[in-house]
Amino acid sequence: MSPENAGTTVERPGNGRKRRGFARWIVIGLSVVTAVAAIYGITHRKKTTKTVIQTAAVERQDITVTVEANGSIEPINVIEVKSKASGQIMKMPVDVGSNVTPNQLRRTSRRRPTDTAAA
């Protein structure tokens, strides 16, 4: 540029109005695309189905649970059960699992000689 034209502006064809018009069409186009996408999203939304929950009246019931497992069972505490009476069983007229009646003889035993001396 020469020093004579230093303060003047030069207009070039298509510089101002055409660019503003082009930008306006871009904004309008993006607005239309956004509106169409929003309308499509609203109209083609999946319909939500209501979840049906089965209910029943309250009643008292037993719960039966069956568990199967492999392994061994070990007690937490080991207890020895002993009788204060000692002696030898001479006769046992009942078997394991048989029914007994009151006052029925269940065993005949003989005390040890040391037990009679202590008593």
FIDREN-50173 format. One record per residue (C-alpha): residue in three letters; residue number from 1; chain; x, y, z. Coordinates in nm, 4 decimals. Layout:
<marro=ALA&vexdren=NUM&nunu=A&u=X&v=Y&w=Z>
...
END
This chain:
<marro=MET&vexdren=1&nunu=A&u=0.0000&v=0.0000&w=0.0000>
<marro=SER&vexdren=2&nunu=A&u=0.1214&v=0.3408&w=-0.0804>
<marro=PRO&vexdren=3&nunu=A&u=0.1381&v=0.6243&w=0.1796>
<marro=GLU&vexdren=4&nunu=A&u=-0.1367&v=0.8084&w=-0.0015>
<marro=ASN&vexdren=5&nunu=A&u=-0.3947&v=0.5373&w=0.0609>
<marro=ALA&vexdren=6&nunu=A&u=-0.2905&v=0.4666&w=0.4208>
<marro=GLY&vexdren=7&nunu=A&u=-0.6106&v=0.5964&w=0.5900>
<marro=THR&vexdren=8&nunu=A&u=-0.8687&v=0.4686&w=0.3458>
<marro=THR&vexdren=9&nunu=A&u=-1.0392&v=0.1328&w=0.3399>
<marro=VAL&vexdren=10&nunu=A&u=-1.0771&v=-0.0594&w=0.0243>
<marro=GLU&vexdren=11&nunu=A&u=-1.4042&v=-0.2439&w=-0.0357>
<marro=ARG&vexdren=12&nunu=A&u=-1.3719&v=-0.5755&w=-0.1978>
<marro=PRO&vexdren=13&nunu=A&u=-1.6666&v=-0.7467&w=-0.3579>
<marro=GLY&vexdren=14&nunu=A&u=-1.8390&v=-1.0158&w=-0.1447>
<marro=ASN&vexdren=15&nunu=A&u=-1.6625&v=-0.9142&w=0.1708>
<marro=GLY&vexdren=16&nunu=A&u=-1.9399&v=-0.8181&w=0.4146>
<marro=ARG&vexdren=17&nunu=A&u=-2.2960&v=-0.8912&w=0.3126>
<marro=LYS&vexdren=18&nunu=A&u=-2.2364&v=-1.2323&w=0.1594>
<marro=ARG&vexdren=19&nunu=A&u=-2.0516&v=-1.3600&w=0.4668>
<marro=ARG&vexdren=20&nunu=A&u=-2.3234&v=-1.2409&w=0.7021>
<marro=GLY&vexdren=21&nunu=A&u=-2.5872&v=-1.4066&w=0.4811>
<marro=PHE&vexdren=22&nunu=A&u=-2.3889&v=-1.7313&w=0.4761>
<marro=ALA&vexdren=23&nunu=A&u=-2.3510&v=-1.7332&w=0.8556>
<marro=ARG&vexdren=24&nunu=A&u=-2.7237&v=-1.6641&w=0.8925>
<marro=TRP&vexdren=25&nunu=A&u=-2.8091&v=-1.9672&w=0.6738>
<marro=ILE&vexdren=26&nunu=A&u=-2.5739&v=-2.1881&w=0.8800>
<marro=VAL&vexdren=27&nunu=A&u=-2.7473&v=-2.0824&w=1.2025>
<marro=ILE&vexdren=28&nunu=A&u=-3.0915&v=-2.1393&w=1.0478>
<marro=GLY&vexdren=29&nunu=A&u=-2.9851&v=-2.4802&w=0.9135>
<marro=LEU&vexdren=30&nunu=A&u=-2.8454&v=-2.5943&w=1.2485>
<marro=SER&vexdren=31&nunu=A&u=-3.1632&v=-2.4761&w=1.4210>
<marro=VAL&vexdren=32&nunu=A&u=-3.3798&v=-2.6744&w=1.1781>
<marro=VAL&vexdren=33&nunu=A&u=-3.1654&v=-2.9889&w=1.2206>
<marro=THR&vexdren=34&nunu=A&u=-3.1828&v=-2.9549&w=1.6011>
<marro=ALA&vexdren=35&nunu=A&u=-3.5610&v=-2.9080&w=1.5930>
<marro=VAL&vexdren=36&nunu=A&u=-3.6088&v=-3.2110&w=1.3651>
<marro=ALA&vexdren=37&nunu=A&u=-3.3846&v=-3.4260&w=1.5887>
<marro=ALA&vexdren=38&nunu=A&u=-3.5783&v=-3.3183&w=1.8996>
<marro=ILE&vexdren=39&nunu=A&u=-3.9154&v=-3.3926&w=1.7403>
<marro=TYR&vexdren=40&nunu=A&u=-3.7914&v=-3.7311&w=1.6183>
<marro=GLY&vexdren=41&nunu=A&u=-3.6569&v=-3.8165&w=1.9652>
<marro=ILE&vexdren=42&nunu=A&u=-3.9852&v=-3.7253&w=2.1323>
<marro=THR&vexdren=43&nunu=A&u=-4.2107&v=-3.9103&w=1.8870>
<marro=HIS&vexdren=44&nunu=A&u=-3.9984&v=-4.2265&w=1.8569>
<marro=ARG&vexdren=45&nunu=A&u=-3.9243&v=-4.2667&w=2.2262>
<marro=LYS&vexdren=46&nunu=A&u=-3.9580&v=-4.6242&w=2.3512>
<marro=LYS&vexdren=47&nunu=A&u=-4.2750&v=-4.6740&w=2.5452>
<marro=THR&vexdren=48&nunu=A&u=-4.2002&v=-4.7857&w=2.8983>
<marro=THR&vexdren=49&nunu=A&u=-4.4019&v=-5.0813&w=3.0126>
<marro=LYS&vexdren=50&nunu=A&u=-4.5202&v=-5.1025&w=3.3699>
<marro=THR&vexdren=51&nunu=A&u=-4.3511&v=-5.3695&w=3.5755>
<marro=VAL&vexdren=52&nunu=A&u=-4.5989&v=-5.6151&w=3.7219>
<marro=ILE&vexdren=53&nunu=A&u=-4.5154&v=-5.7173&w=4.0775>
<marro=GLN&vexdren=54&nunu=A&u=-4.6806&v=-6.0319&w=4.2025>
<marro=THR&vexdren=55&nunu=A&u=-4.8281&v=-5.9979&w=4.5512>
<marro=ALA&vexdren=56&nunu=A&u=-4.9928&v=-6.2385&w=4.7924>
<marro=ALA&vexdren=57&nunu=A&u=-5.1813&v=-6.2215&w=5.1193>
<marro=VAL&vexdren=58&nunu=A&u=-4.9742&v=-6.2500&w=5.4360>
<marro=GLU&vexdren=59&nunu=A&u=-4.9907&v=-6.5926&w=5.5940>
<marro=ARG&vexdren=60&nunu=A&u=-4.7779&v=-6.7946&w=5.8321>
<marro=GLN&vexdren=61&nunu=A&u=-4.5836&v=-7.0774&w=5.6605>
<marro=ASP&vexdren=62&nunu=A&u=-4.2917&v=-7.3071&w=5.7265>
<marro=ILE&vexdren=63&nunu=A&u=-3.9771&v=-7.2591&w=5.5234>
<marro=THR&vexdren=64&nunu=A&u=-3.8125&v=-7.5804&w=5.4098>
<marro=VAL&vexdren=65&nunu=A&u=-3.4490&v=-7.5583&w=5.3082>
<marro=THR&vexdren=66&nunu=A&u=-3.2424&v=-7.8554&w=5.1980>
<marro=VAL&vexdren=67&nunu=A&u=-2.8651&v=-7.8337&w=5.2013>
<marro=GLU&vexdren=68&nunu=A&u=-2.6338&v=-8.0916&w=5.0523>
<marro=ALA&vexdren=69&nunu=A&u=-2.2607&v=-8.0845&w=5.1151>
<marro=ASN&vexdren=70&nunu=A&u=-1.9601&v=-8.3119&w=5.1207>
<marro=GLY&vexdren=71&nunu=A&u=-1.7224&v=-8.3232&w=5.4148>
<marro=SER&vexdren=72&nunu=A&u=-1.7137&v=-8.4167&w=5.7781>
<marro=ILE&vexdren=73&nunu=A&u=-1.8830&v=-8.2687&w=6.0818>
<marro=GLU&vexdren=74&nunu=A&u=-1.6713&v=-8.2062&w=6.3891>
<marro=PRO&vexdren=75&nunu=A&u=-1.8111&v=-8.0942&w=6.7242>
<marro=ILE&vexdren=76&nunu=A&u=-1.7071&v=-7.7662&w=6.8840>
<marro=ASN&vexdren=77&nunu=A&u=-1.7021&v=-7.9219&w=7.2335>
<marro=VAL&vexdren=78&nunu=A&u=-1.6486&v=-8.2895&w=7.3136>
<marro=ILE&vexdren=79&nunu=A&u=-1.8320&v=-8.4059&w=7.6264>
<marro=GLU&vexdren=80&nunu=A&u=-1.7998&v=-8.7396&w=7.8043>
<marro=VAL&vexdren=81&nunu=A&u=-2.1142&v=-8.8694&w=7.9696>
<marro=LYS&vexdren=82&nunu=A&u=-2.0515&v=-9.0999&w=8.2670>
<marro=SER&vexdren=83&nunu=A&u=-2.2827&v=-9.2570&w=8.5157>
<marro=LYS&vexdren=84&nunu=A&u=-2.2248&v=-9.2320&w=8.8912>
<marro=ALA&vexdren=85&nunu=A&u=-2.3374&v=-9.5906&w=8.9177>
<marro=SER&vexdren=86&nunu=A&u=-2.0904&v=-9.8578&w=8.8247>
<marro=GLY&vexdren=87&nunu=A&u=-2.1155&v=-10.2294&w=8.7899>
<marro=GLN&vexdren=88&nunu=A&u=-2.1752&v=-10.5056&w=8.5411>
<marro=ILE&vexdren=89&nunu=A&u=-2.4959&v=-10.5408&w=8.3380>
<marro=MET&vexdren=90&nunu=A&u=-2.6159&v=-10.8967&w=8.3815>
<marro=LYS&vexdren=91&nunu=A&u=-2.9344&v=-10.8938&w=8.1770>
<marro=MET&vexdren=92&nunu=A&u=-3.0938&v=-10.6415&w=7.9363>
<marro=PRO&vexdren=93&nunu=A&u=-3.4409&v=-10.7543&w=7.8244>
<marro=VAL&vexdren=94&nunu=A&u=-3.5011&v=-10.4561&w=7.5915>
<marro=ASP&vexdren=95&nunu=A&u=-3.3411&v=-10.3801&w=7.2568>
<marro=VAL&vexdren=96&nunu=A&u=-3.2469&v=-10.0469&w=7.1063>
<marro=GLY&vexdren=97&nunu=A&u=-3.5578&v=-9.8810&w=6.9634>
<marro=SER&vexdren=98&nunu=A&u=-3.8089&v=-10.1037&w=7.1429>
<marro=ASN&vexdren=99&nunu=A&u=-4.1083&v=-9.9548&w=7.3259>
<marro=VAL&vexdren=100&nunu=A&u=-4.1053&v=-9.9707&w=7.7028>
<marro=THR&vexdren=101&nunu=A&u=-4.3825&v=-9.9169&w=7.9556>
<marro=PRO&vexdren=102&nunu=A&u=-4.3589&v=-9.7540&w=8.2988>
<marro=ASN&vexdren=103&nunu=A&u=-4.2167&v=-9.9801&w=8.5707>
<marro=GLN&vexdren=104&nunu=A&u=-4.0917&v=-10.2316&w=8.3116>
<marro=LEU&vexdren=105&nunu=A&u=-3.7615&v=-10.3972&w=8.4017>
<marro=ARG&vexdren=106&nunu=A&u=-3.4958&v=-10.2511&w=8.1750>
<marro=ARG&vexdren=107&nunu=A&u=-3.1778&v=-10.4062&w=8.3107>
<marro=THR&vexdren=108&nunu=A&u=-3.0374&v=-10.6238&w=8.5836>
<marro=SER&vexdren=109&nunu=A&u=-2.6969&v=-10.5262&w=8.7142>
<marro=ARG&vexdren=110&nunu=A&u=-2.4503&v=-10.6379&w=8.9817>
<marro=ARG&vexdren=111&nunu=A&u=-2.2463&v=-10.3879&w=9.1760>
<marro=ARG&vexdren=112&nunu=A&u=-1.8756&v=-10.4276&w=9.2118>
<marro=PRO&vexdren=113&nunu=A&u=-1.7506&v=-10.5318&w=9.5512>
<marro=THR&vexdren=114&nunu=A&u=-1.5607&v=-10.2030&w=9.5935>
<marro=ASP&vexdren=115&nunu=A&u=-1.8827&v=-10.0049&w=9.5363>
<marro=THR&vexdren=116&nunu=A&u=-2.0656&v=-10.1826&w=9.8216>
<marro=ALA&vexdren=117&nunu=A&u=-1.7833&v=-10.1204&w=10.0642>
<marro=ALA&vexdren=118&nunu=A&u=-1.7908&v=-9.7457&w=9.9885>
<marro=ALA&vexdren=119&nunu=A&u=-2.1661&v=-9.7254&w=10.0349>
END
